């Protein structure tokens, strides 16, 4: 006859012990049951975010004391709180000013109000080492066309030119043909926020920028022999009331070399109660 004179009991400490014949409690090695590791729960989609640092109107308080400034050619220096405003008649069809930097020239324009049929013309020299630099900061650029205007918020036109253009905390307000007529009247046409082509090369950087409206968004081409590097960081594409007639953006090589150096936090967005509300992320084009 066999007897089982042993017993396992659980102590107050949660461990199991073997009860021996001598009445002693001996610890027992306990193997915990194995469980499959669970995968971490996916992170939820970020809630819509508003961005308050980008001016969305020419009536933004930061432009209240802006001084009327001259049209002309600027190569280097610093301009703050200036305005180029051709409303309401929009009689001029020329660029509000030309940037003509060479080599190590740097032109920085901050808190600018631009409301014209043609925004700044990017026309730097051909030196690539170093390249001249244009900075546009904390500004609002409204562009609407008339008749046969090209109508660009900023346009690079200097075949063979090279430069670095950096735009931060700025809104480009453009229009489709239909929206331009509805807002400004007969004879007005749509506009494009930013145009870079015609053998221009260099670096184009956007950070905390809104492209709002237009039949098309920014067009950046590396054409012929151009070599262009593009960076977008916290950039928002907001369609007008009739959507994008053509595309929200067109960034590509067209015979030259195009490099996307940075594509971070680029989103579709809407404007709600004067605020930028982020929508779905836009994937890197290539």
Secondary structure as UniProt FT lines:
FT   STRAND          7..10
FT   TURN            12..13
FT   STRAND          16..19
FT   TURN            21..22
FT   STRAND          25..27
FT   STRAND          50..51
FT   TURN            58..59
FT   HELIX           61..63
FT   TURN            64..65
FT   STRAND          67..68
FT   STRAND          73..74
FT   STRAND          77..80
FT   STRAND          82..85
FT   TURN            87..89
FT   STRAND          98..99
FT   TURN            103..104
FT   STRAND          106..110
FT   STRAND          113..116
FT   STRAND          120..122
FT   STRAND          132..137
FT   STRAND          140..143
FT   STRAND          145..146
FT   TURN            147..148
FT   STRAND          152..156
FT   TURN            159..160
FT   STRAND          162..173
FT   HELIX           177..184
FT   TURN            186..187
FT   STRAND          188..189
FT   STRAND          192..196
FT   TURN            198..199
FT   STRAND          201..212
FT   STRAND          216..223
FT   TURN            224..225
FT   STRAND          227..238
FT   TURN            241..242
FT   STRAND          247..255
FT   STRAND          257..272
FT   TURN            273..274
FT   STRAND          275..281
//
